[in-house]
């Protein structure tokens, strides 16, 4: 018997093991703009957008002062944070540039535009916005054709103000960094 998950099902929240709770809050709250909803003792914090109880749980329950997880092992590749509009993604990119925060990649996937980076514990983070469904690329049979093309960061940044520029050649398809 075949089962299909209900169409209203979605990913509700994630919990990330971090080594330093305050350092992670500086990234997720202060740089990306999530709101702190609650500390859970001194070992966890719950953050969200728009007052939701939590989209991200940050905890040091098994990871306080630990190094990052090895890259060449099974595990979570990245957490994807969906922005409501392309302009919101542009503003997030500008904040990262203004903070001189390193990116690990940027891609136009046909269905979305994405910026990739690592949090302070080297957990992968994708910041993206979905293009309207009617713009998604499809083949002649109507099958989805996702891609990993270069994202024009300068074009994206035109939506943010004032407009910084990105060095020529940046905005390549994402890859998992070795470090």
ChimeraX commands (.cxc) that place a marker at each C-alpha (Angstrom):
marker #1 position 0.00,0.00,0.00 radius 0.5
marker #1 position 1.30,3.40,-0.98 radius 0.5
marker #1 position 1.11,6.35,1.42 radius 0.5
marker #1 position 1.49,10.01,0.58 radius 0.5
marker #1 position 2.06,12.48,3.39 radius 0.5
marker #1 position -0.80,15.02,3.69 radius 0.5
marker #1 position -0.36,18.12,1.52 radius 0.5
marker #1 position -0.52,20.50,4.50 radius 0.5
marker #1 position 2.47,18.84,6.20 radius 0.5
marker #1 position 5.57,21.00,6.64 radius 0.5
marker #1 position 8.84,21.09,8.54 radius 0.5
marker #1 position 8.01,22.93,11.77 radius 0.5
marker #1 position 11.34,23.58,13.48 radius 0.5
marker #1 position 14.89,22.33,13.88 radius 0.5
marker #1 position 17.19,21.96,16.85 radius 0.5
marker #1 position 20.87,22.60,16.27 radius 0.5
marker #1 position 23.65,21.40,18.51 radius 0.5
marker #1 position 25.97,24.36,19.03 radius 0.5
marker #1 position 29.14,24.77,21.05 radius 0.5
marker #1 position 28.54,28.30,22.35 radius 0.5
marker #1 position 24.95,29.47,22.81 radius 0.5
marker #1 position 25.68,33.21,22.91 radius 0.5
marker #1 position 27.93,33.05,19.84 radius 0.5
marker #1 position 25.14,31.27,17.95 radius 0.5
marker #1 position 22.60,33.85,19.09 radius 0.5
marker #1 position 24.85,36.61,17.74 radius 0.5
marker #1 position 24.63,34.91,14.36 radius 0.5
marker #1 position 20.98,33.82,14.23 radius 0.5
marker #1 position 19.46,36.68,16.22 radius 0.5
marker #1 position 21.78,39.64,15.70 radius 0.5
marker #1 position 22.90,39.00,12.11 radius 0.5
marker #1 position 20.03,37.04,10.52 radius 0.5
marker #1 position 17.36,38.80,12.59 radius 0.5
marker #1 position 15.51,35.97,14.32 radius 0.5
marker #1 position 13.73,36.95,17.53 radius 0.5
marker #1 position 14.63,35.31,20.84 radius 0.5
marker #1 position 11.49,33.72,22.25 radius 0.5
marker #1 position 12.91,31.99,25.31 radius 0.5
marker #1 position 16.04,30.83,27.03 radius 0.5
marker #1 position 15.74,27.30,28.41 radius 0.5
marker #1 position 18.11,27.51,31.35 radius 0.5
marker #1 position 21.63,28.38,30.25 radius 0.5
marker #1 position 21.91,25.57,27.70 radius 0.5
marker #1 position 19.23,26.31,25.09 radius 0.5
marker #1 position 17.42,29.14,23.36 radius 0.5
marker #1 position 14.40,29.20,21.08 radius 0.5
marker #1 position 14.26,31.71,18.24 radius 0.5
marker #1 position 11.74,32.46,15.52 radius 0.5
marker #1 position 10.31,34.86,12.99 radius 0.5
marker #1 position 7.08,36.72,13.64 radius 0.5
marker #1 position 6.56,35.56,17.23 radius 0.5
marker #1 position 6.18,31.83,16.52 radius 0.5
marker #1 position 7.20,29.73,19.54 radius 0.5
marker #1 position 10.33,28.56,17.72 radius 0.5
marker #1 position 11.62,27.84,14.27 radius 0.5
marker #1 position 15.11,27.10,15.54 radius 0.5
marker #1 position 16.19,25.61,18.84 radius 0.5
marker #1 position 19.85,26.16,19.72 radius 0.5
marker #1 position 21.26,23.92,22.42 radius 0.5
marker #1 position 24.53,22.87,24.03 radius 0.5
marker #1 position 23.12,19.74,25.67 radius 0.5
marker #1 position 25.67,17.43,24.02 radius 0.5
marker #1 position 27.96,19.93,22.33 radius 0.5
marker #1 position 29.12,22.63,24.74 radius 0.5
marker #1 position 32.62,23.80,23.75 radius 0.5
marker #1 position 32.84,21.01,21.14 radius 0.5
marker #1 position 34.32,21.37,17.70 radius 0.5
marker #1 position 32.22,21.22,14.54 radius 0.5
marker #1 position 30.92,17.94,13.17 radius 0.5
marker #1 position 33.14,16.28,10.56 radius 0.5
marker #1 position 32.23,17.29,7.00 radius 0.5
marker #1 position 32.63,13.91,5.30 radius 0.5
marker #1 position 30.07,12.08,7.40 radius 0.5
marker #1 position 26.33,11.58,7.30 radius 0.5
marker #1 position 24.23,14.33,8.81 radius 0.5
marker #1 position 22.35,17.51,8.07 radius 0.5
marker #1 position 23.73,19.26,4.96 radius 0.5
marker #1 position 22.12,22.62,5.68 radius 0.5
marker #1 position 19.17,24.38,7.23 radius 0.5
marker #1 position 17.15,26.26,4.63 radius 0.5
marker #1 position 15.54,29.53,5.68 radius 0.5
marker #1 position 12.80,30.67,3.29 radius 0.5
marker #1 position 12.37,34.43,2.84 radius 0.5
marker #1 position 8.97,35.72,1.67 radius 0.5
marker #1 position 10.30,37.90,-1.17 radius 0.5
marker #1 position 13.38,38.40,-3.33 radius 0.5
marker #1 position 13.82,41.83,-1.75 radius 0.5
marker #1 position 13.96,40.24,1.72 radius 0.5
marker #1 position 16.71,37.91,0.48 radius 0.5
marker #1 position 18.56,40.92,-0.98 radius 0.5
marker #1 position 18.40,42.71,2.38 radius 0.5
marker #1 position 19.73,39.60,4.15 radius 0.5
marker #1 position 22.60,39.43,1.63 radius 0.5
marker #1 position 23.41,43.10,2.20 radius 0.5
marker #1 position 23.50,42.54,5.97 radius 0.5
marker #1 position 25.95,39.67,5.47 radius 0.5
marker #1 position 28.15,41.79,3.19 radius 0.5
marker #1 position 28.04,44.74,5.60 radius 0.5
marker #1 position 29.10,42.39,8.43 radius 0.5
marker #1 position 31.86,40.93,6.20 radius 0.5
marker #1 position 30.37,37.48,6.83 radius 0.5
marker #1 position 31.77,34.84,4.45 radius 0.5
marker #1 position 29.51,33.08,1.94 radius 0.5
marker #1 position 30.14,29.53,0.76 radius 0.5
marker #1 position 28.11,29.89,-2.44 radius 0.5
marker #1 position 25.11,31.32,-4.25 radius 0.5
marker #1 position 22.86,29.64,-6.81 radius 0.5
marker #1 position 19.86,30.16,-9.03 radius 0.5
marker #1 position 18.03,26.83,-8.85 radius 0.5
marker #1 position 15.36,27.77,-11.37 radius 0.5
marker #1 position 12.71,27.37,-8.67 radius 0.5
marker #1 position 14.53,29.55,-6.14 radius 0.5
marker #1 position 17.52,31.80,-5.56 radius 0.5
marker #1 position 19.82,30.83,-2.70 radius 0.5
marker #1 position 22.77,32.11,-0.70 radius 0.5
marker #1 position 24.89,29.62,1.25 radius 0.5
marker #1 position 26.99,30.16,4.34 radius 0.5
marker #1 position 27.99,28.40,7.54 radius 0.5
marker #1 position 26.97,29.36,11.05 radius 0.5
marker #1 position 29.72,29.72,13.70 radius 0.5
marker #1 position 29.67,25.94,14.31 radius 0.5
marker #1 position 29.98,25.25,10.56 radius 0.5
marker #1 position 26.38,24.11,10.28 radius 0.5
marker #1 position 25.37,24.81,6.69 radius 0.5
marker #1 position 22.74,27.52,6.21 radius 0.5
marker #1 position 20.80,28.29,3.04 radius 0.5
marker #1 position 18.96,31.61,2.75 radius 0.5
marker #1 position 16.53,31.56,-0.16 radius 0.5
marker #1 position 13.29,32.71,-1.73 radius 0.5
marker #1 position 11.02,30.68,-3.97 radius 0.5
marker #1 position 10.21,32.01,-7.41 radius 0.5
marker #1 position 6.52,31.99,-8.34 radius 0.5
marker #1 position 5.49,28.42,-9.23 radius 0.5
marker #1 position 4.50,29.43,-12.77 radius 0.5
marker #1 position 8.17,30.41,-13.39 radius 0.5
marker #1 position 9.60,27.04,-12.35 radius 0.5
marker #1 position 11.43,25.37,-15.25 radius 0.5
marker #1 position 9.84,22.22,-16.64 radius 0.5
marker #1 position 10.53,19.85,-19.49 radius 0.5
marker #1 position 8.11,19.08,-22.33 radius 0.5
marker #1 position 6.35,16.48,-20.13 radius 0.5
marker #1 position 5.84,18.95,-17.27 radius 0.5
marker #1 position 8.57,17.48,-15.03 radius 0.5
marker #1 position 10.43,19.91,-12.80 radius 0.5
marker #1 position 13.96,20.83,-13.95 radius 0.5
marker #1 position 15.88,22.26,-11.01 radius 0.5
marker #1 position 19.37,23.58,-11.75 radius 0.5
marker #1 position 22.39,25.03,-9.94 radius 0.5
marker #1 position 23.28,28.03,-12.07 radius 0.5
marker #1 position 25.29,31.06,-10.98 radius 0.5
marker #1 position 23.28,33.64,-9.06 radius 0.5
marker #1 position 23.91,37.23,-10.10 radius 0.5
marker #1 position 24.49,38.77,-6.67 radius 0.5
marker #1 position 24.84,42.29,-8.05 radius 0.5
marker #1 position 21.41,42.00,-9.66 radius 0.5
marker #1 position 19.96,40.69,-6.40 radius 0.5
marker #1 position 21.57,43.52,-4.44 radius 0.5
marker #1 position 19.81,46.12,-6.61 radius 0.5
marker #1 position 16.77,45.45,-4.41 radius 0.5
marker #1 position 18.69,46.43,-1.26 radius 0.5
marker #1 position 19.56,50.02,-0.48 radius 0.5
marker #1 position 22.23,51.40,-0.52 radius 0.5
marker #1 position 23.63,49.04,-3.13 radius 0.5
marker #1 position 27.00,47.35,-2.48 radius 0.5
marker #1 position 28.73,45.52,-5.32 radius 0.5
marker #1 position 30.06,41.99,-5.27 radius 0.5
marker #1 position 33.43,41.08,-6.85 radius 0.5
marker #1 position 33.23,39.82,-10.43 radius 0.5
marker #1 position 33.05,36.03,-10.65 radius 0.5
marker #1 position 31.32,35.53,-7.32 radius 0.5
marker #1 position 27.89,33.93,-7.13 radius 0.5
marker #1 position 28.89,30.46,-8.25 radius 0.5
marker #1 position 26.84,27.30,-7.60 radius 0.5
marker #1 position 27.18,26.14,-4.02 radius 0.5
marker #1 position 29.60,23.51,-2.86 radius 0.5
marker #1 position 30.23,22.04,0.55 radius 0.5
marker #1 position 33.43,23.66,1.89 radius 0.5
marker #1 position 36.29,21.44,3.00 radius 0.5
marker #1 position 37.10,23.50,6.10 radius 0.5
marker link #1:1,2 radius 0.2
marker link #1:2,3 radius 0.2
marker link #1:3,4 radius 0.2
marker link #1:4,5 radius 0.2
marker link #1:5,6 radius 0.2
marker link #1:6,7 radius 0.2
marker link #1:7,8 radius 0.2
marker link #1:8,9 radius 0.2
marker link #1:9,10 radius 0.2
marker link #1:10,11 radius 0.2
marker link #1:11,12 radius 0.2
marker link #1:12,13 radius 0.2
marker link #1:13,14 radius 0.2
marker link #1:14,15 radius 0.2
marker link #1:15,16 radius 0.2
marker link #1:16,17 radius 0.2
marker link #1:17,18 radius 0.2
marker link #1:18,19 radius 0.2
marker link #1:19,20 radius 0.2
marker link #1:20,21 radius 0.2
marker link #1:21,22 radius 0.2
marker link #1:22,23 radius 0.2
marker link #1:23,24 radius 0.2
marker link #1:24,25 radius 0.2
marker link #1:25,26 radius 0.2
marker link #1:26,27 radius 0.2
marker link #1:27,28 radius 0.2
marker link #1:28,29 radius 0.2
marker link #1:29,30 radius 0.2
marker link #1:30,31 radius 0.2
marker link #1:31,32 radius 0.2
marker link #1:32,33 radius 0.2
marker link #1:33,34 radius 0.2
marker link #1:34,35 radius 0.2
marker link #1:35,36 radius 0.2
marker link #1:36,37 radius 0.2
marker link #1:37,38 radius 0.2
marker link #1:38,39 radius 0.2
marker link #1:39,40 radius 0.2
marker link #1:40,41 radius 0.2
marker link #1:41,42 radius 0.2
marker link #1:42,43 radius 0.2
marker link #1:43,44 radius 0.2
marker link #1:44,45 radius 0.2
marker link #1:45,46 radius 0.2
marker link #1:46,47 radius 0.2
marker link #1:47,48 radius 0.2
marker link #1:48,49 radius 0.2
marker link #1:49,50 radius 0.2
marker link #1:50,51 radius 0.2
marker link #1:51,52 radius 0.2
marker link #1:52,53 radius 0.2
marker link #1:53,54 radius 0.2
marker link #1:54,55 radius 0.2
marker link #1:55,56 radius 0.2
marker link #1:56,57 radius 0.2
marker link #1:57,58 radius 0.2
marker link #1:58,59 radius 0.2
marker link #1:59,60 radius 0.2
marker link #1:60,61 radius 0.2
marker link #1:61,62 radius 0.2
marker link #1:62,63 radius 0.2
marker link #1:63,64 radius 0.2
marker link #1:64,65 radius 0.2
marker link #1:65,66 radius 0.2
marker link #1:66,67 radius 0.2
marker link #1:67,68 radius 0.2
marker link #1:68,69 radius 0.2
marker link #1:69,70 radius 0.2
marker link #1:70,71 radius 0.2
marker link #1:71,72 radius 0.2
marker link #1:72,73 radius 0.2
marker link #1:73,74 radius 0.2
marker link #1:74,75 radius 0.2
marker link #1:75,76 radius 0.2
marker link #1:76,77 radius 0.2
marker link #1:77,78 radius 0.2
marker link #1:78,79 radius 0.2
marker link #1:79,80 radius 0.2
marker link #1:80,81 radius 0.2
marker link #1:81,82 radius 0.2
marker link #1:82,83 radius 0.2
marker link #1:83,84 radius 0.2
marker link #1:84,85 radius 0.2
marker link #1:85,86 radius 0.2
marker link #1:86,87 radius 0.2
marker link #1:87,88 radius 0.2
marker link #1:88,89 radius 0.2
marker link #1:89,90 radius 0.2
marker link #1:90,91 radius 0.2
marker link #1:91,92 radius 0.2
marker link #1:92,93 radius 0.2
marker link #1:93,94 radius 0.2
marker link #1:94,95 radius 0.2
marker link #1:95,96 radius 0.2
marker link #1:96,97 radius 0.2
marker link #1:97,98 radius 0.2
marker link #1:98,99 radius 0.2
marker link #1:99,100 radius 0.2
marker link #1:100,101 radius 0.2
marker link #1:101,102 radius 0.2
marker link #1:102,103 radius 0.2
marker link #1:103,104 radius 0.2
marker link #1:104,105 radius 0.2
marker link #1:105,106 radius 0.2
marker link #1:106,107 radius 0.2
marker link #1:107,108 radius 0.2
marker link #1:108,109 radius 0.2
marker link #1:109,110 radius 0.2
marker link #1:110,111 radius 0.2
marker link #1:111,112 radius 0.2
marker link #1:112,113 radius 0.2
marker link #1:113,114 radius 0.2
marker link #1:114,115 radius 0.2
marker link #1:115,116 radius 0.2
marker link #1:116,117 radius 0.2
marker link #1:117,118 radius 0.2
marker link #1:118,119 radius 0.2
marker link #1:119,120 radius 0.2
marker link #1:120,121 radius 0.2
marker link #1:121,122 radius 0.2
marker link #1:122,123 radius 0.2
marker link #1:123,124 radius 0.2
marker link #1:124,125 radius 0.2
marker link #1:125,126 radius 0.2
marker link #1:126,127 radius 0.2
marker link #1:127,128 radius 0.2
marker link #1:128,129 radius 0.2
marker link #1:129,130 radius 0.2
marker link #1:130,131 radius 0.2
marker link #1:131,132 radius 0.2
marker link #1:132,133 radius 0.2
marker link #1:133,134 radius 0.2
marker link #1:134,135 radius 0.2
marker link #1:135,136 radius 0.2
marker link #1:136,137 radius 0.2
marker link #1:137,138 radius 0.2
marker link #1:138,139 radius 0.2
marker link #1:139,140 radius 0.2
marker link #1:140,141 radius 0.2
marker link #1:141,142 radius 0.2
marker link #1:142,143 radius 0.2
marker link #1:143,144 radius 0.2
marker link #1:144,145 radius 0.2
marker link #1:145,146 radius 0.2
marker link #1:146,147 radius 0.2
marker link #1:147,148 radius 0.2
marker link #1:148,149 radius 0.2
marker link #1:149,150 radius 0.2
marker link #1:150,151 radius 0.2
marker link #1:151,152 radius 0.2
marker link #1:152,153 radius 0.2
marker link #1:153,154 radius 0.2
marker link #1:154,155 radius 0.2
marker link #1:155,156 radius 0.2
marker link #1:156,157 radius 0.2
marker link #1:157,158 radius 0.2
marker link #1:158,159 radius 0.2
marker link #1:159,160 radius 0.2
marker link #1:160,161 radius 0.2
marker link #1:161,162 radius 0.2
marker link #1:162,163 radius 0.2
marker link #1:163,164 radius 0.2
marker link #1:164,165 radius 0.2
marker link #1:165,166 radius 0.2
marker link #1:166,167 radius 0.2
marker link #1:167,168 radius 0.2
marker link #1:168,169 radius 0.2
marker link #1:169,170 radius 0.2
marker link #1:170,171 radius 0.2
marker link #1:171,172 radius 0.2
marker link #1:172,173 radius 0.2
marker link #1:173,174 radius 0.2
marker link #1:174,175 radius 0.2
marker link #1:175,176 radius 0.2
marker link #1:176,177 radius 0.2
marker link #1:177,178 radius 0.2
marker link #1:178,179 radius 0.2
view
